[in-house]
Amino acid sequence: MSHPQVALESTVIAHGLPYPQNVETALRLEAQIRAQGAEPRTCGFVQGRPIAGLTPDQITHFGRDKQVIKASLRDISIVAARQLDAATTVATTMWIAHRAGIDVFVTGGLGGVHRGQDYDESADLTALATLPVLVVCAGAKAILDLPRTRERLETLGVPVIGYGVDELPAFYTRSSGLPVDARCDSPAEVAAIWQAHKTMGLHTGMLLTVPVPPEHELPAAVAEEAIHTALAAAQAQGVRGKALTPFLLSAIAATTGEASLQANLALLQNNARVGASVALALSE
């Protein structure tokens, strides 16, 4: 019997962490999933081909080569036609996972509706509205407008499950004050809801939100102050579009020192562990 598969994104490798920490983290997440009895499938585009299962050499290439671009849904046809190497966002990883028949996908934080007056919404929400993949994350990224993101998820018909929590986690912190649609306290409960979702013929994705481990949680005031400082810097420098999220995360890391980085790494590993356990429950 083959092991259940778990998809992983590659933007965190190419654009999220510095080398060699990015490669070390990617391989550590894969090892975490294997230790649970599942098979990791890190996704990416290699010479324009969508791959569900990058090799260690390809992961290293993604971590070292600055020419590897960041591809969202709008970029897929361009990447394919021009035979480019591209790292996958949440949206494009969901697309590759669904094509490969992989139900469970583990990431760090979800994209959503950005703060501010300008309308800026991540394609991650579009993917969740149209691709039936179970996405395990630590909630939406804290840099976003979380109430508006939560509202959009409801409008798009995307169920939001809290793993051991009644509130939507906020990436660096364990709660946001925003309710989830249901709480699950075991992988079997999550698997049952996902199976029902598919049996009922629903074609949206589903979010399983897992809070950052308590020992790595940032105080809410510290996280919010760092976010406001980063947003002000982005506005002053005119940073927007696909460059905005990496800029903000980098600025937050500079403000909080190791704390936000350690929180990020801890929640990634925790999500990998939970995602693998849910994939195993689905296989049973």
C-alpha atoms as a printed R data frame, in Angstrom:
    type eleno elety resid chain resno       x      y       z
1   ATOM     1    CA   MET     A     1   0.000  0.000   0.000
2   ATOM     2    CA   SER     A     2   1.377  3.421  -0.962
3   ATOM     3    CA   HIS     A     3   1.839  6.113   1.646
4   ATOM     4    CA   PRO     A     4  -0.660  9.004   1.701
5   ATOM     5    CA   GLN     A     5   0.769 12.121   0.073
6   ATOM     6    CA   VAL     A     6   1.093 15.659   1.405
7   ATOM     7    CA   ALA     A     7   1.811 18.631  -0.862
8   ATOM     8    CA   LEU     A     8   4.194 21.437   0.127
9   ATOM     9    CA   GLU     A     9   4.763 24.833  -1.507
10  ATOM    10    CA   SER     A    10   8.103 26.158  -2.754
11  ATOM    11    CA   THR     A    11   7.739 29.943  -2.434
12  ATOM    12    CA   VAL     A    12   9.009 29.622   1.132
13  ATOM    13    CA   ILE     A    13  12.176 28.085  -0.362
14  ATOM    14    CA   ALA     A    14  12.774 30.545  -3.206
15  ATOM    15    CA   HIS     A    15  11.411 33.749  -1.692
16  ATOM    16    CA   GLY     A    16  10.615 33.212   1.981
17  ATOM    17    CA   LEU     A    17  13.854 32.337   3.777
18  ATOM    18    CA   PRO     A    18  17.563 32.986   3.127
19  ATOM    19    CA   TYR     A    19  19.928 30.274   1.881
20  ATOM    20    CA   PRO     A    20  20.837 27.783   3.346
21  ATOM    21    CA   GLN     A    21  18.053 28.024   5.938
22  ATOM    22    CA   ASN     A    22  15.422 27.776   3.204
23  ATOM    23    CA   VAL     A    23  16.731 24.441   1.908
24  ATOM    24    CA   GLU     A    24  17.308 23.074   5.411
25  ATOM    25    CA   THR     A    25  13.745 24.002   6.383
26  ATOM    26    CA   ALA     A    26  12.239 22.425   3.251
27  ATOM    27    CA   LEU     A    27  14.086 19.149   3.831
28  ATOM    28    CA   ARG     A    28  13.190 19.214   7.536
29  ATOM    29    CA   LEU     A    29   9.494 19.576   6.679
30  ATOM    30    CA   GLU     A    30   9.734 16.642   4.287
31  ATOM    31    CA   ALA     A    31  11.439 14.573   7.010
32  ATOM    32    CA   GLN     A    32   8.707 15.555   9.488
33  ATOM    33    CA   ILE     A    33   6.026 14.281   7.106
34  ATOM    34    CA   ARG     A    34   7.893 11.028   6.425
35  ATOM    35    CA   ALA     A    35   8.301 10.470  10.170
36  ATOM    36    CA   GLN     A    36   4.496 10.520  10.453
37  ATOM    37    CA   GLY     A    37   4.219  7.819   7.766
38  ATOM    38    CA   ALA     A    38   3.185 10.035   4.838
39  ATOM    39    CA   GLU     A    39   5.035 11.016   1.667
40  ATOM    40    CA   PRO     A    40   5.937 14.699   1.081
41  ATOM    41    CA   ARG     A    41   5.475 16.213  -2.365
42  ATOM    42    CA   THR     A    42   7.137 19.618  -2.608
43  ATOM    43    CA   CYS     A    43   5.690 21.366  -5.660
44  ATOM    44    CA   GLY     A    44   7.250 23.644  -8.255
45  ATOM    45    CA   PHE     A    45   7.718 24.289 -11.972
46  ATOM    46    CA   VAL     A    46  10.937 22.951 -13.504
47  ATOM    47    CA   GLN     A    47  11.577 24.195 -17.044
48  ATOM    48    CA   GLY     A    48   7.879 24.951 -17.303
49  ATOM    49    CA   ARG     A    49   6.686 21.530 -16.118
50  ATOM    50    CA   PRO     A    50   4.512 21.309 -12.974
51  ATOM    51    CA   ILE     A    51   6.170 18.903 -10.535
52  ATOM    52    CA   ALA     A    52   4.556 17.326  -7.465
53  ATOM    53    CA   GLY     A    53   7.671 16.019  -5.752
54  ATOM    54    CA   LEU     A    54  10.834 18.066  -6.279
55  ATOM    55    CA   THR     A    55  14.080 16.138  -5.736
56  ATOM    56    CA   PRO     A    56  16.567 17.297  -3.062
57  ATOM    57    CA   ASP     A    57  18.779 18.697  -5.848
58  ATOM    58    CA   GLN     A    58  15.844 20.643  -7.290
59  ATOM    59    CA   ILE     A    59  14.962 21.976  -3.831
60  ATOM    60    CA   THR     A    60  18.555 23.151  -3.419
61  ATOM    61    CA   HIS     A    61  18.396 24.811  -6.838
62  ATOM    62    CA   PHE     A    62  15.208 26.632  -5.848
63  ATOM    63    CA   GLY     A    63  16.887 27.802  -2.660
64  ATOM    64    CA   ARG     A    64  20.073 29.089  -4.310
65  ATOM    65    CA   ASP     A    65  19.115 30.394  -7.759
66  ATOM    66    CA   LYS     A    66  17.803 33.968  -7.690
67  ATOM    67    CA   GLN     A    67  16.359 33.457 -11.194
68  ATOM    68    CA   VAL     A    68  13.596 31.169  -9.859
69  ATOM    69    CA   ILE     A    69  10.455 33.299 -10.096
70  ATOM    70    CA   LYS     A    70   7.316 33.299  -7.951
71  ATOM    71    CA   ALA     A    71   4.318 31.937  -9.872
72  ATOM    72    CA   SER     A    72   0.672 32.494  -9.027
73  ATOM    73    CA   LEU     A    73  -2.312 31.205 -11.024
74  ATOM    74    CA   ARG     A    74  -2.050 33.988 -13.600
75  ATOM    75    CA   ASP     A    75   1.552 32.980 -14.364
76  ATOM    76    CA   ILE     A    76   1.082 29.256 -15.112
77  ATOM    77    CA   SER     A    77   0.673 29.542 -18.887
78  ATOM    78    CA   ILE     A    78   3.597 31.994 -19.145
79  ATOM    79    CA   VAL     A    79   5.839 29.727 -17.073
80  ATOM    80    CA   ALA     A    80   4.861 26.719 -19.201
81  ATOM    81    CA   ALA     A    81   5.319 28.452 -22.567
82  ATOM    82    CA   ARG     A    82   8.690 29.955 -21.634
83  ATOM    83    CA   GLN     A    83   9.892 26.812 -19.819
84  ATOM    84    CA   LEU     A    84  10.757 28.710 -16.645
85  ATOM    85    CA   ASP     A    85  11.703 27.510 -13.188
86  ATOM    86    CA   ALA     A    86   9.092 28.836 -10.765
87  ATOM    87    CA   ALA     A    87   8.251 28.477  -7.105
88  ATOM    88    CA   THR     A    88   4.618 27.883  -6.220
89  ATOM    89    CA   THR     A    89   2.394 30.031  -4.022
90  ATOM    90    CA   VAL     A    90  -0.516 28.573  -2.054
91  ATOM    91    CA   ALA     A    91  -2.736 28.965  -5.143
92  ATOM    92    CA   THR     A    92  -0.392 27.267  -7.622
93  ATOM    93    CA   THR     A    93   0.504 24.524  -5.160
94  ATOM    94    CA   MET     A    94  -3.209 23.776  -4.788
95  ATOM    95    CA   TRP     A    95  -3.475 23.599  -8.587
96  ATOM    96    CA   ILE     A    96  -0.563 21.148  -8.856
97  ATOM    97    CA   ALA     A    97  -1.787 19.084  -5.892
98  ATOM    98    CA   HIS     A    98  -5.277 18.767  -7.360
99  ATOM    99    CA   ARG     A    99  -3.853 17.708 -10.748
100 ATOM   100    CA   ALA     A   100  -1.762 15.073  -8.964
101 ATOM   101    CA   GLY     A   101  -4.674 13.749  -6.899
102 ATOM   102    CA   ILE     A   102  -3.251 14.985  -3.584
103 ATOM   103    CA   ASP     A   103  -5.921 16.031  -1.065
104 ATOM   104    CA   VAL     A   104  -3.790 17.538   1.717
105 ATOM   105    CA   PHE     A   105  -1.497 20.544   1.356
106 ATOM   106    CA   VAL     A   106   0.590 22.047   4.164
107 ATOM   107    CA   THR     A   107   1.740 25.678   4.187
108 ATOM   108    CA   GLY     A   108   2.549 28.447   6.671
109 ATOM   109    CA   GLY     A   109   0.036 31.251   6.248
110 ATOM   110    CA   LEU     A   110  -2.761 31.909   3.775
111 ATOM   111    CA   GLY     A   111  -2.935 34.940   1.501
112 ATOM   112    CA   GLY     A   112  -6.073 37.052   1.618
113 ATOM   113    CA   VAL     A   113  -7.347 40.630   1.573
114 ATOM   114    CA   HIS     A   114  -4.585 43.168   2.236
115 ATOM   115    CA   ARG     A   115  -4.967 46.083   4.615
116 ATOM   116    CA   GLY     A   116  -5.523 49.591   3.288
117 ATOM   117    CA   GLN     A   117  -7.811 51.407   0.884
118 ATOM   118    CA   ASP     A   118  -6.457 49.910  -2.338
119 ATOM   119    CA   TYR     A   119  -8.201 46.674  -3.325
120 ATOM   120    CA   ASP     A   120  -5.621 43.898  -3.156
121 ATOM   121    CA   GLU     A   121  -6.745 40.299  -2.777
122 ATOM   122    CA   SER     A   122  -4.589 37.203  -3.039
123 ATOM   123    CA   ALA     A   123  -5.244 34.546  -5.687
124 ATOM   124    CA   ASP     A   124  -5.096 32.080  -2.781
125 ATOM   125    CA   LEU     A   125  -8.771 32.910  -2.173
126 ATOM   126    CA   THR     A   126  -9.644 32.253  -5.814
127 ATOM   127    CA   ALA     A   127  -7.889 28.894  -5.596
128 ATOM   128    CA   LEU     A   128  -9.791 27.969  -2.431
129 ATOM   129    CA   ALA     A   129 -13.051 28.846  -4.165
130 ATOM   130    CA   THR     A   130 -12.365 26.549  -7.120
131 ATOM   131    CA   LEU     A   131  -9.923 23.769  -6.154
132 ATOM   132    CA   PRO     A   132 -10.974 20.963  -3.759
133 ATOM   133    CA   VAL     A   133  -7.825 20.700  -1.634
134 ATOM   134    CA   LEU     A   134  -7.578 20.610   2.177
135 ATOM   135    CA   VAL     A   135  -5.130 23.385   3.118
136 ATOM   136    CA   VAL     A   136  -3.400 23.144   6.502
137 ATOM   137    CA   CYS     A   137  -2.117 26.537   7.666
138 ATOM   138    CA   ALA     A   138  -1.672 28.777  10.723
139 ATOM   139    CA   GLY     A   139  -4.535 30.995   9.558
140 ATOM   140    CA   ALA     A   140  -4.123 33.924   7.194
141 ATOM   141    CA   LYS     A   141  -0.902 35.922   7.316
142 ATOM   142    CA   ALA     A   142  -1.090 38.500  10.118
143 ATOM   143    CA   ILE     A   143  -0.134 41.303   7.700
144 ATOM   144    CA   LEU     A   144  -3.598 41.008   6.099
145 ATOM   145    CA   ASP     A   145  -6.974 42.486   6.929
146 ATOM   146    CA   LEU     A   146  -8.145 39.418   8.843
147 ATOM   147    CA   PRO     A   147 -11.852 40.344   9.302
148 ATOM   148    CA   ARG     A   148 -12.240 41.040   5.563
149 ATOM   149    CA   THR     A   149 -10.311 37.874   4.687
150 ATOM   150    CA   ARG     A   150 -12.568 35.842   6.988
151 ATOM   151    CA   GLU     A   151 -15.638 37.396   5.373
152 ATOM   152    CA   ARG     A   152 -14.377 36.564   1.878
153 ATOM   153    CA   LEU     A   153 -13.819 32.931   2.858
154 ATOM   154    CA   GLU     A   154 -17.432 32.759   4.026
155 ATOM   155    CA   THR     A   155 -18.700 34.371   0.818
156 ATOM   156    CA   LEU     A   156 -16.699 31.929  -1.300
157 ATOM   157    CA   GLY     A   157 -18.119 28.946   0.599
158 ATOM   158    CA   VAL     A   158 -14.800 27.794   2.049
159 ATOM   159    CA   PRO     A   159 -15.202 25.948   5.391
160 ATOM   160    CA   VAL     A   160 -12.746 27.082   8.065
161 ATOM   161    CA   ILE     A   161 -11.879 24.449  10.663
162 ATOM   162    CA   GLY     A   162  -9.977 25.203  13.868
163 ATOM   163    CA   TYR     A   163  -7.610 22.470  15.028
164 ATOM   164    CA   GLY     A   164  -8.030 22.466  18.807
165 ATOM   165    CA   VAL     A   165  -9.186 26.101  18.739
166 ATOM   166    CA   ASP     A   166 -12.467 28.014  18.425
167 ATOM   167    CA   GLU     A   167 -10.921 31.118  16.841
168 ATOM   168    CA   LEU     A   168  -9.031 31.663  13.610
169 ATOM   169    CA   PRO     A   169  -5.297 31.713  14.381
170 ATOM   170    CA   ALA     A   170  -3.430 34.819  13.222
171 ATOM   171    CA   PHE     A   171  -0.112 33.290  12.133
172 ATOM   172    CA   TYR     A   172   2.269 34.731  14.776
173 ATOM   173    CA   THR     A   173  -0.463 34.616  17.421
174 ATOM   174    CA   ARG     A   174  -2.887 31.856  18.384
175 ATOM   175    CA   SER     A   175  -6.131 33.835  18.132
176 ATOM   176    CA   SER     A   176  -7.710 36.662  16.152
177 ATOM   177    CA   GLY     A   177 -11.121 37.068  17.774
178 ATOM   178    CA   LEU     A   178 -12.694 35.677  14.597
179 ATOM   179    CA   PRO     A   179 -14.694 32.431  14.852
180 ATOM   180    CA   VAL     A   180 -14.064 29.259  12.865
181 ATOM   181    CA   ASP     A   181 -16.929 27.260  11.358
182 ATOM   182    CA   ALA     A   182 -16.142 24.140  13.371
183 ATOM   183    CA   ARG     A   183 -13.545 22.913  15.840
184 ATOM   184    CA   CYS     A   184 -11.820 19.544  15.461
185 ATOM   185    CA   ASP     A   185  -9.634 17.959  18.102
186 ATOM   186    CA   SER     A   186  -8.332 14.947  16.167
187 ATOM   187    CA   PRO     A   187  -7.178 14.011  12.661
188 ATOM   188    CA   ALA     A   188 -10.111 11.597  12.383
189 ATOM   189    CA   GLU     A   189 -12.616 14.431  12.918
190 ATOM   190    CA   VAL     A   190 -10.943 16.509  10.207
191 ATOM   191    CA   ALA     A   191 -10.875 13.541   7.830
192 ATOM   192    CA   ALA     A   192 -14.591 12.899   8.382
193 ATOM   193    CA   ILE     A   193 -15.516 16.494   7.484
194 ATOM   194    CA   TRP     A   194 -13.272 16.484   4.404
195 ATOM   195    CA   GLN     A   195 -14.734 13.179   3.207
196 ATOM   196    CA   ALA     A   196 -18.240 14.576   3.678
197 ATOM   197    CA   HIS     A   197 -17.233 17.719   1.765
198 ATOM   198    CA   LYS     A   198 -16.181 15.597  -1.214
199 ATOM   199    CA   THR     A   199 -19.112 13.176  -0.949
200 ATOM   200    CA   MET     A   200 -21.575 16.068  -1.087
201 ATOM   201    CA   GLY     A   201 -20.017 17.127  -4.400
202 ATOM   202    CA   LEU     A   202 -18.603 20.429  -3.159
203 ATOM   203    CA   HIS     A   203 -15.747 21.789  -5.260
204 ATOM   204    CA   THR     A   204 -14.221 24.383  -2.962
205 ATOM   205    CA   GLY     A   205 -11.160 23.897  -0.838
206 ATOM   206    CA   MET     A   206 -11.217 23.728   2.937
207 ATOM   207    CA   LEU     A   207  -8.991 25.373   5.544
208 ATOM   208    CA   LEU     A   208  -7.647 23.550   8.569
209 ATOM   209    CA   THR     A   209  -6.186 26.283  10.762
210 ATOM   210    CA   VAL     A   210  -3.569 25.203  13.292
211 ATOM   211    CA   PRO     A   211  -2.293 27.725  15.875
212 ATOM   212    CA   VAL     A   212   1.417 28.379  16.319
213 ATOM   213    CA   PRO     A   213   2.807 26.332  19.263
214 ATOM   214    CA   PRO     A   214   2.273 28.402  22.450
215 ATOM   215    CA   GLU     A   215   5.978 28.565  23.323
216 ATOM   216    CA   HIS     A   216   6.667 30.323  20.003
217 ATOM   217    CA   GLU     A   217   3.683 32.695  19.953
218 ATOM   218    CA   LEU     A   218   4.488 36.395  19.633
219 ATOM   219    CA   PRO     A   219   2.684 38.776  21.994
220 ATOM   220    CA   ALA     A   220  -0.159 40.314  20.001
221 ATOM   221    CA   ALA     A   221   1.011 43.886  20.720
222 ATOM   222    CA   VAL     A   222   4.545 43.099  19.513
223 ATOM   223    CA   ALA     A   223   3.288 41.477  16.320
224 ATOM   224    CA   GLU     A   224   0.869 44.319  15.546
225 ATOM   225    CA   GLU     A   225   3.472 47.036  16.128
226 ATOM   226    CA   ALA     A   226   5.908 45.263  13.798
227 ATOM   227    CA   ILE     A   227   3.186 44.925  11.152
228 ATOM   228    CA   HIS     A   228   2.291 48.626  11.304
229 ATOM   229    CA   THR     A   229   5.978 49.579  11.000
230 ATOM   230    CA   ALA     A   230   6.368 47.259   7.987
231 ATOM   231    CA   LEU     A   231   3.207 48.598   6.295
232 ATOM   232    CA   ALA     A   232   4.403 52.178   6.725
233 ATOM   233    CA   ALA     A   233   7.769 51.270   5.174
234 ATOM   234    CA   ALA     A   234   6.074 49.555   2.223
235 ATOM   235    CA   GLN     A   235   3.870 52.584   1.574
236 ATOM   236    CA   ALA     A   236   6.831 54.963   1.803
237 ATOM   237    CA   GLN     A   237   8.824 52.879  -0.673
238 ATOM   238    CA   GLY     A   238   5.904 52.212  -3.026
239 ATOM   239    CA   VAL     A   239   6.071 48.443  -2.634
240 ATOM   240    CA   ARG     A   240   2.968 46.652  -3.929
241 ATOM   241    CA   GLY     A   241   1.772 43.629  -5.891
242 ATOM   242    CA   LYS     A   242   3.607 40.310  -5.591
243 ATOM   243    CA   ALA     A   243   6.592 42.064  -3.947
244 ATOM   244    CA   LEU     A   244   4.489 43.258  -0.996
245 ATOM   245    CA   THR     A   245   4.175 40.096   1.082
246 ATOM   246    CA   PRO     A   246   7.889 39.142   1.026
247 ATOM   247    CA   PHE     A   247   8.782 42.773   1.809
248 ATOM   248    CA   LEU     A   248   6.439 42.911   4.804
249 ATOM   249    CA   LEU     A   249   7.578 39.557   6.218
250 ATOM   250    CA   SER     A   250  11.217 40.597   5.876
251 ATOM   251    CA   ALA     A   251  10.543 43.945   7.568
252 ATOM   252    CA   ILE     A   252   8.716 42.218  10.442
253 ATOM   253    CA   ALA     A   253  11.637 39.836  10.909
254 ATOM   254    CA   ALA     A   254  14.012 42.827  11.046
255 ATOM   255    CA   THR     A   255  11.864 44.478  13.729
256 ATOM   256    CA   THR     A   256  11.242 41.447  15.933
257 ATOM   257    CA   GLY     A   257  14.634 39.794  15.518
258 ATOM   258    CA   GLU     A   258  14.641 36.022  15.827
259 ATOM   259    CA   ALA     A   259  11.189 35.860  17.445
260 ATOM   260    CA   SER     A   260   9.083 36.055  14.271
261 ATOM   261    CA   LEU     A   261  11.460 33.771  12.368
262 ATOM   262    CA   GLN     A   262  11.334 31.142  15.110
263 ATOM   263    CA   ALA     A   263   7.537 31.407  15.197
264 ATOM   264    CA   ASN     A   264   7.438 30.928  11.428
265 ATOM   265    CA   LEU     A   265   9.677 27.851  11.524
266 ATOM   266    CA   ALA     A   266   7.787 26.347  14.472
267 ATOM   267    CA   LEU     A   267   4.366 26.727  12.892
268 ATOM   268    CA   LEU     A   268   5.603 25.259   9.595
269 ATOM   269    CA   GLN     A   269   6.835 22.125  11.344
270 ATOM   270    CA   ASN     A   270   3.703 21.881  13.460
271 ATOM   271    CA   ASN     A   271   1.488 22.227  10.375
272 ATOM   272    CA   ALA     A   272   3.498 19.515   8.615
273 ATOM   273    CA   ARG     A   273   2.971 17.148  11.527
274 ATOM   274    CA   VAL     A   274  -0.784 17.828  11.661
275 ATOM   275    CA   GLY     A   275  -1.180 17.659   7.880
276 ATOM   276    CA   ALA     A   276   0.554 14.297   7.695
277 ATOM   277    CA   SER     A   277  -1.633 12.913  10.488
278 ATOM   278    CA   VAL     A   278  -4.771 14.046   8.641
279 ATOM   279    CA   ALA     A   279  -3.533 12.461   5.394
280 ATOM   280    CA   LEU     A   280  -3.016  9.211   7.293
281 ATOM   281    CA   ALA     A   281  -6.523  9.417   8.770
282 ATOM   282    CA   LEU     A   282  -7.935  9.924   5.263
283 ATOM   283    CA   SER     A   283  -6.087  6.857   4.002
284 ATOM   284    CA   GLU     A   284  -7.695  4.743   6.713
